[in-house]
Amino acid sequence: MGRTFSYILLVIALPVAAQIYKYTDANGNTVYSDHSPDGVKAQPVELPPLNRVEPQAPSTLPASDADKRQPAQSAYEVLELAGLPTEEALRANNGTFTVNVLIKPRLQSPHQLRLVLDDEPYGQPSNVPILQLVNVDRGEHRLAVQVIDGQTIVQQSPPVAFTVQRVHKP
């Protein structure tokens, strides 16, 4: 471990070192150093040149080309929730129910679906268009579905307002 750490530190410092030497110490350990110790046969280490990439200025489109660009298109023609009653309360005594996602074309890889309950992400993302909500409090809520790619939101459905009715049993 110590030898590896020393080697890593040495590699980090290579750009400022003029020459690197390799030798074996009295305990039989291989040692790298920036100087040749007295009385020890040290071999100079030849290092390959470092790769270097020069930064490039960002390219910009001429104004005429920028005017020709098409506005961003939605990835999905249809993205909406189904299976939620809007005219009456949803009866779910334990607050657990499922919703269906209508999506056209089919969900593309690596996109996933994620619910948004009351403007907050809800549950784990999934690639299945049937999503479950668990133990939702009674009362009014807003629900939408997002298509995500990692942490990036690709598209979001319009929110649907609904009411959960839960019967309280003493």
N, C-alpha and C positions, 0 to 999 in steps of 0.2 A: 504494500500500500504506500509506504513512504517513498519507495523508489519510483513508483508511478507518479505520485504527486510531484516529486522533484523533476521528473521528466516533463510533465505538463507545464510546470513553471518555467522550465528551460525553453520549451518550445514557444511559449508566449513571449519570452524575452529575446527570441532569435533575431528579430529585426534590428535591435540595437547592439547585438554582440558582433564583434569582428570575426572571431573564430571560435569554434566549439571543439573541445577535445574529449575523447573517450578513453577511459582506462579502468583497470581493475584495482580496487583497494586491497588492504591487508586482509580483510575479511572475505574476499572473493566476490564482492558486489561490484557490478558495473556502475561506473560513475561518469556523469557528463559534467564538464566544467568549461568556463570561459578562459581558463589558463592551464598551462601544462605544469603539473607539480614537479618539484625537484626530486630527482632520483627515481622517478617512475616513468616507464615507457608509455607514453600517451599517443594515441593516433588522432590526427585531425579528422573531423567529420565533415564530409562534403554534403552540403544541403542543396536541394534543387531550388531554382529561383521561385519566388513567391508569385502567385497569380494576382493580377491586378485588373480591376474593371473600372474604367473611367465613367463618372456619372454623365448621363445624357440629358439635354434639355427636353422638357416635355414638348411633344409635337402638338401643334394647334392646326385646326382646319381653317382654310381661308373662309371668309364670310360667305362667299357664294356656295361653298360646299356645306357649311353649317345650316344654311337656309333650306337645303335639299333633304336634310335628314328627316326620317319619319318619326312621329311621336312614339313613345314607348307603348308597346302593345301588351295587353294582359296575357299572361301565360295560359290562362284557362278562360274559355268562353262562358262557362257556367260554373259558379262556385256559390252554393247556398246550402242552408240547413233545411232539413225536412223532418217531419214527425213531431213538431212542437205545436200544440194548440195555441192559437193567438186570440180566439174569441172567448175561451173559457179557461179555467184553471187546470193545470196539469196535476192529476191526483197521483201522488207518490208518497205513501205513508212513511217510508224510511228515507225519502229524498233521493232515491236511486232510480235512474232511467237512462235510456239510450236515445241518441239522435243519429239521423242518417245525414250523410253529406252527399249532395248532388254535385258531381264534378265532371266536366267535359272539356277537353278530352281526358282520358284516364290520367291518374296521377303519374307524373314522370319521375324517374329515379334521378337524383337522390332526394327529391322533395318528400316532405311528410306533412301530415295534417295535425294541427294543434287547436284546441278549443280556447276561446277567450270568454270567460264568465265575468260579467260586470267590469269589463275593461282590464282584466288581469289574466295572464296566461293560466290555463287550467289543465292539469294532468300531464301525462307524458305524450310526446309526439308519436304518431302512428301512421302507417301507410294503409290502414284499413278504413274504409269510409263509413264505418259504424263505430261511434264513440260513446263511451259510458260516462255518466256523471254520478258521483256517489255522495250521499249525505248532504245534498243541497238544502240550505235553509228555506223555510216557507217564506212566501212573499214574492215581490216582483224582482225580476232579473233581466239582464240583457245577455244574449249569447251570440257569438260569431265564431267562424272557423277561419284559420289562417293556413295558407300553404307556406311552409318554411323550408329553407335550405340551410341547414346548420342553425345559426342564430339570425340569419337574414330572412325577413318577411318578404316573400315573393308576391303574395296577393292575399287580400282579406275579403270575406263575404260581408254583405250588409248585416248589421246586428238585428236580431229578432228579440222583441220584448215578449216575455211570458211570465206567468204567475204559477208558483208551486204551492199546492195545497197539501198539507200534512195533517192527518188526524192525530190528535193527542189522546192517548189512552192512559187513564190513571192507573 
